[in-house]
Amino acid sequence: MKLIATILIFSMSAISVRAQAQEGEQRSPASYRPKSLSDEAAGKDTRDPLPTLVSPTDKDSESGVEFGIIYKGELSSVMQGGLDQQSSYLENLDVRLMVNTEKLLGWKGGSLFLYGLGDRGSSETNSPTVNVGDIQGTSNIQTPSSQFILYEAWYQQMFFEDKVSLLVGMHDLNSEFYAVDSSALFFNASFGIGKEMSQTGVHGPSIFSVTSLAARLKVEPSENFYMQTAVFNAQAGDPNDHEATHIRGFGDDGLLSVTEAGVLNVGGRTSKFAVGLWSYDRTFDSLEDASRQVASKGSYVMADVELVKDLAAFVKYGRASTESNAVGACLAAGIQWQHLFSDSWNDRLGLGMAKAYLGAEHLRLQEADGLNMADSETTYELSYRFEVLPWLALQPDFQYVVNPSGNRDIDDAQVGTLRVEISM
């Protein structure tokens, strides 16, 4: 009821609301896609009411203000295996506002983005992760506890005919880095950002469900190439308080640096190929010896290619240092088929696999505690999303988790989920 009341309050206070649905929305608040990648290439509904990191002139709002709300309700049940065969219900509310400073204030090339995030339903005794016992996460809207926070607040300025952009503020790393559009359909969190990176830091990097201050520079010298680099505060939020907004001083906890470069639409085919590097400028406790400080860094590669009309395939692979991180590598791959019945029917069917490889140090610790460990956890996911109405979408989903958390003594889990999405 609290989330419903919040929806009504924000609806009445909106400057403008467009009741239009978004197809296959990514968990991240804004698409990673460079402005040169078309809506069709990005697999996005061109009626998308939500802001993306593109030139402000690409939006057609006469007022210079874009406002959008999306509510998600997710009923998930562990049907077999796992730790506890019970059901959980998660709720997620995204409230987003984009201001085009040129149209509203006459300030050319600027955009201001505000994002409120509400989540509820998770608890220490009942959540998808608690019930399954996995390490990757079968739901990408699960949070440690109920919350409504300021998730993002940034300003972006475009330069040199929109070939260069600078963004500063609270920012979701995964909204631009380590992301491919074709994986956005899936629920498992590793399809959004690999577990080898999402696990890092004191409280995770600046990704869902809490972000940190950042500065990002992106250069797009041509329609087929981009390069972006960013620095984020090394700690996002307060690990002891998940229910409130905590903005820590930039650099107070060290910095996380990320750089990514990619090529688009190679040979005229809708595609993206990219490589990225990341590292913290601070050290962390060694898993095997807390008195010893070690580095945390990694890299990733990814590809997203349209094979034929409406059929795309993707693969993502990342590695991380294992002295301070439990997961040493993560592989995610899958296919997505959209418009199954007709071009006018907004639906998507996807089949994917996400595999987390455990580091040698973590395995030694678990085996020393008497656990019967495998070297990885693998999840297979089948998902189908369709629009019932322009503002209402349903998405049934099935996941099969092999060796949850790498523990052979936890039975393979079968997880069924139904997500309802309402866009305003």
C-alpha positions in Angstrom: 0.0 0.0 0.0 2.9 2.4 0.7 4.2 1.9 -2.8 0.7 2.5 -4.3 0.4 5.7 -2.3 3.8 6.9 -3.5 2.7 6.3 -7.1 -0.4 8.5 -6.6 1.6 11.3 -5.0 4.2 11.4 -7.8 1.5 11.1 -10.4 -0.4 14.2 -9.1 2.8 16.3 -8.9 4.2 15.4 -12.3 4.8 18.2 -14.8 4.0 15.8 -17.6 3.2 12.1 -17.7 3.1 9.9 -20.8 1.2 6.7 -20.2 3.3 4.6 -22.5 5.0 1.2 -22.0 8.6 0.3 -22.3 9.6 -3.0 -24.0 12.2 -5.2 -22.4 13.4 -2.5 -19.9 16.8 -2.9 -18.5 17.2 -3.0 -14.7 19.6 -0.1 -15.0 17.9 3.3 -15.0 19.2 4.5 -18.3 20.3 2.6 -21.4 24.0 2.2 -21.9 23.6 2.6 -25.6 25.6 5.3 -27.4 23.5 8.0 -29.0 24.5 6.6 -32.4 22.7 3.3 -31.8 19.1 3.5 -32.9 16.1 2.6 -30.8 15.5 -0.5 -33.1 19.2 -1.5 -32.7 19.0 -1.1 -28.9 15.8 -3.3 -28.8 13.9 -0.4 -27.2 10.4 0.7 -27.7 10.6 4.1 -29.4 7.7 5.2 -27.2 9.9 4.8 -24.1 8.9 7.5 -21.7 12.1 7.1 -19.7 15.3 9.1 -20.1 18.4 7.6 -21.8 21.9 8.9 -22.0 21.6 10.6 -25.4 21.7 14.1 -26.7 18.9 16.1 -25.1 17.8 17.2 -28.6 16.9 13.5 -29.4 13.8 13.8 -27.1 10.7 15.3 -28.4 9.2 16.7 -25.2 8.0 20.2 -26.0 8.3 21.3 -22.4 11.8 20.0 -21.9 10.7 17.7 -19.1 10.3 13.9 -19.3 8.7 12.1 -16.4 8.1 8.3 -16.0 7.0 5.8 -13.4 7.3 2.0 -13.6 6.0 -0.4 -11.0 7.0 -4.0 -10.9 5.5 -6.8 -8.8 7.2 -10.2 -8.8 5.9 -13.4 -7.3 8.7 -16.0 -7.1 8.6 -19.6 -5.9 11.2 -22.2 -5.3 9.3 -25.2 -6.7 12.0 -27.8 -6.0 15.5 -28.0 -4.4 17.3 -25.0 -3.0 17.3 -24.2 0.7 13.6 -23.5 1.3 10.7 -24.3 -1.0 8.5 -21.2 -0.3 7.3 -18.2 -2.2 8.2 -14.5 -2.0 6.7 -11.3 -3.4 8.9 -8.4 -4.3 7.9 -4.8 -5.3 9.9 -2.2 -7.2 9.0 1.4 -8.0 11.1 3.6 -10.4 10.3 7.3 -10.5 12.4 9.2 -13.0 12.6 12.8 -14.2 14.7 14.1 -17.1 15.1 17.9 -17.7 16.3 19.2 -21.1 18.0 22.4 -20.1 18.1 23.8 -23.6 14.3 23.5 -24.0 13.5 24.6 -20.5 16.2 27.1 -19.7 18.0 27.8 -23.0 21.2 26.1 -21.8 22.4 24.2 -24.8 23.5 20.5 -24.5 22.6 20.0 -20.9 20.3 17.4 -19.2 19.5 16.8 -15.5 18.3 13.4 -14.3 16.6 12.5 -11.0 15.6 9.0 -10.0 13.7 7.8 -6.9 13.9 4.1 -6.2 11.5 2.1 -4.0 11.7 -1.6 -3.1 10.1 -3.9 -0.6 9.5 -7.6 0.1 12.9 -8.9 1.0 13.7 -10.1 4.5 16.4 -12.1 6.3 14.0 -15.1 6.3 12.3 -14.9 3.0 13.6 -13.7 -0.4 14.6 -15.4 -3.6 18.3 -15.6 -2.5 17.4 -16.9 1.0 15.1 -19.5 -0.5 17.4 -20.6 -3.3 20.8 -20.2 -1.6 22.5 -19.1 -4.7 25.3 -16.6 -5.2 24.3 -14.8 -8.4 20.7 -13.9 -7.5 17.6 -15.1 -9.4 15.9 -11.7 -9.1 17.3 -8.4 -10.3 14.9 -6.3 -8.1 15.8 -7.9 -4.8 17.2 -5.6 -2.1 18.5 -6.2 1.4 15.5 -4.5 3.0 12.6 -2.2 2.1 13.7 1.3 1.0 12.7 4.4 -0.9 15.8 6.4 -1.8 17.3 9.0 -4.1 19.0 6.5 -6.5 20.5 8.8 -9.1 20.9 12.6 -9.4 23.3 13.7 -12.2 23.9 16.5 -14.7 25.3 15.7 -18.2 26.7 18.3 -20.6 27.3 17.6 -24.3 30.2 19.2 -26.3 31.6 19.3 -29.8 28.4 18.5 -31.7 27.5 15.8 -29.1 30.6 13.8 -29.7 31.8 14.4 -26.2 29.8 14.3 -22.9 30.6 14.8 -19.3 28.4 13.5 -16.5 28.7 14.3 -12.8 26.6 13.2 -9.8 25.1 10.0 -8.3 25.3 7.5 -11.2 24.6 3.8 -11.8 27.7 2.3 -13.3 25.8 -0.5 -15.0 23.5 1.9 -16.8 26.4 2.5 -19.2 29.3 0.1 -18.4 29.3 -3.7 -18.8 25.9 -3.9 -20.4 24.3 -5.3 -23.5 20.7 -4.7 -24.5 19.8 -8.3 -25.4 20.5 -9.5 -21.9 18.1 -7.0 -20.3 15.2 -9.4 -20.7 16.5 -11.8 -18.0 15.9 -11.8 -14.3 19.1 -13.3 -13.0 21.3 -10.5 -11.8 24.4 -11.8 -13.6 22.9 -10.9 -16.9 23.0 -7.3 -15.9 26.5 -7.1 -14.5 28.8 -10.1 -13.8 28.9 -11.3 -10.3 32.7 -11.1 -10.4 32.3 -7.3 -10.5 29.0 -6.8 -8.6 30.5 -8.5 -5.5 33.4 -6.0 -5.1 33.9 -3.2 -2.7 32.8 -2.7 0.9 29.1 -2.4 -0.1 29.2 -3.2 -3.7 30.1 -0.9 -6.6 27.7 1.9 -7.7 25.0 -0.3 -9.1 21.4 -1.4 -8.1 20.3 -0.9 -5.3 22.6 1.9 -4.2 24.8 4.3 -6.0 27.7 6.7 -5.3 29.1 10.0 -6.6 30.8 9.7 -10.0 32.3 11.6 -12.9 32.1 10.1 -16.4 33.6 11.2 -19.7 32.4 9.7 -23.0 33.9 10.3 -26.4 32.1 9.2 -29.6 34.2 10.3 -32.6 32.1 8.4 -35.1 28.9 6.4 -35.3 30.7 3.2 -35.0 33.1 3.8 -32.0 32.9 5.0 -28.5 35.2 5.2 -25.4 34.1 6.1 -21.9 35.9 6.3 -18.6 34.6 7.0 -15.1 35.6 7.3 -11.5 33.1 6.3 -8.7 33.4 6.6 -5.0 34.6 3.2 -3.9 31.8 2.7 -1.4 28.2 3.1 -2.3 25.9 4.1 0.6 26.0 2.8 4.1 26.3 -1.0 4.6 24.6 -0.7 8.0 21.6 1.3 6.7 19.8 0.2 3.5 16.6 2.2 4.1 17.9 5.8 3.6 19.9 7.8 1.1 23.5 8.2 2.1 25.8 10.4 -0.1 29.4 9.9 0.9 32.1 12.4 0.0 33.7 11.8 -3.4 36.9 9.9 -2.8 36.5 9.6 0.9 36.5 5.8 0.6 38.9 5.5 -2.3 37.9 5.4 -6.0 36.7 2.8 -8.4 37.9 3.5 -12.0 36.3 2.0 -15.1 37.2 2.3 -18.7 35.3 0.8 -21.7 35.7 1.0 -25.5 33.5 -0.5 -28.1 32.6 -0.7 -31.8 29.0 -0.6 -33.1 27.1 -2.0 -36.1 30.1 -3.7 -37.7 29.6 -4.4 -41.4 26.2 -2.8 -41.3 24.8 -5.4 -38.9 23.2 -4.3 -35.6 25.9 -5.1 -33.1 28.1 -4.1 -30.2 31.6 -5.4 -29.3 33.3 -3.9 -26.2 36.1 -4.5 -23.7 36.4 -2.9 -20.2 38.9 -2.6 -17.4 38.2 -1.7 -13.8 40.2 -1.3 -10.5 40.0 0.2 -7.0 42.7 2.5 -5.9 42.4 1.2 -2.3 43.1 -2.3 -0.9 40.9 -4.8 0.8 41.3 -7.6 3.3 42.5 -10.9 1.9 39.9 -13.7 2.1 42.4 -16.1 3.7 44.3 -13.6 5.9 42.4 -10.5 7.0 45.6 -8.9 8.3 46.9 -8.8 4.7 45.7 -6.1 2.2 45.3 -7.0 -1.4 44.1 -5.3 -4.6 40.7 -5.7 -6.3 40.7 -5.3 -10.1 39.3 -7.0 -13.2 38.3 -6.9 -16.9 35.5 -7.9 -19.1 34.5 -8.4 -22.8 31.1 -8.6 -24.4 29.3 -8.9 -27.7 25.7 -8.4 -28.8 24.8 -9.2 -32.4 21.6 -9.4 -34.4 21.8 -12.7 -36.2 18.7 -12.2 -38.4 15.8 -9.9 -38.1 14.4 -9.9 -34.6 16.8 -12.6 -33.4 19.9 -11.5 -31.4 22.6 -13.3 -29.4 24.9 -12.0 -26.7 27.9 -13.2 -24.6 29.6 -11.5 -21.7 32.7 -12.7 -19.8 34.5 -11.0 -16.9 37.4 -11.8 -14.5 38.3 -10.4 -11.1 41.2 -10.9 -8.7 40.3 -13.7 -6.3 42.5 -12.9 -3.3 39.7 -10.5 -2.1 36.7 -11.7 -4.1 34.8 -15.0 -3.9 33.9 -15.2 -7.6 36.8 -15.1 -10.0 35.0 -15.1 -13.3 31.5 -14.9 -14.7 30.1 -16.0 -18.1 26.7 -15.0 -19.4 25.3 -15.9 -22.8 21.9 -16.2 -24.5 19.6 -15.5 -27.4 16.6 -13.3 -27.6 13.8 -13.4 -30.2 11.3 -10.5 -30.4 8.0 -10.1 -32.2 7.3 -13.8 -32.2 3.8 -13.5 -33.7 3.9 -10.2 -35.7 5.8 -7.0 -35.9 3.0 -5.2 -34.1 3.0 -7.6 -31.1 5.5 -6.4 -28.5 6.9 -9.6 -27.0 10.3 -11.2 -26.4 11.4 -14.8 -25.7 14.8 -15.5 -24.3 17.0 -18.4 -23.3 20.2 -17.7 -21.3 22.9 -19.2 -19.2 24.9 -17.5 -16.4 27.9 -19.2 -14.8 29.9 -17.9 -11.8 33.3 -19.5 -11.3 34.5 -19.5 -7.7 38.0 -18.4 -6.8 40.6 -20.9 -5.4 40.9 -18.9 -2.2 37.2 -18.9 -1.5 36.9 -22.7 -2.3 39.7 -23.5 0.1 37.9 -21.6 2.9 34.6 -23.3 2.2 36.2 -26.8 2.0 38.1 -26.1 5.3 34.6 -25.6 6.9 33.6 -29.0 5.7 31.5 -28.0 2.7 31.3 -30.2 -0.4 32.1 -27.6 -3.0 31.9 -27.5 -6.8 34.0 -24.9 -8.7 31.0 -23.0 -10.0 27.3 -22.2 -9.9 25.3 -22.3 -13.2 21.8 -20.9 -13.9 19.8 -21.6 -17.0 16.9 -19.2 -17.6 13.9 -19.2 -19.9 11.8 -16.0 -20.0 9.0 -14.6 -22.0 7.7 -11.0 -21.8 4.6 -9.6 -23.6 2.5 -6.5 -23.4 -1.1 -7.1 -22.5 -1.9 -3.5 -22.8 0.2 -0.5 -23.8 0.8 0.2 -20.1 0.8 -3.4 -18.8 3.3 -6.2 -19.3 3.5 -9.7 -18.0 6.6 -11.9 -17.8 6.7 -15.5 -16.7 10.2 -16.8 -16.0 11.8 -20.1 -15.2 15.3 -20.7 -13.8 17.2 -23.9 -13.1 20.1 -23.3 -10.7 22.9 -26.0 -10.6 25.0 -26.2 -7.5 23.7 -23.1 -5.7 26.6 -21.1 -4.3 28.8 -24.0 -5.6 27.6 -26.2 -2.7 27.0 -29.7 -3.9 24.9 -30.5 -0.8 22.3 -27.9 -1.8 19.9 -29.6 -4.3 19.6 -28.0 -7.7 16.8 -25.4 -7.6 13.8 -24.9 -9.9 12.5 -21.3 -9.6 9.3 -20.1 -11.2 8.5 -16.3 -11.3 5.8 -14.1 -12.7 6.5 -10.4 -13.0 3.8 -7.7 -13.6 5.0 -4.3 -14.9 2.9 -1.2 -15.0 4.2 1.9 -16.9 3.0 5.4 -16.5 
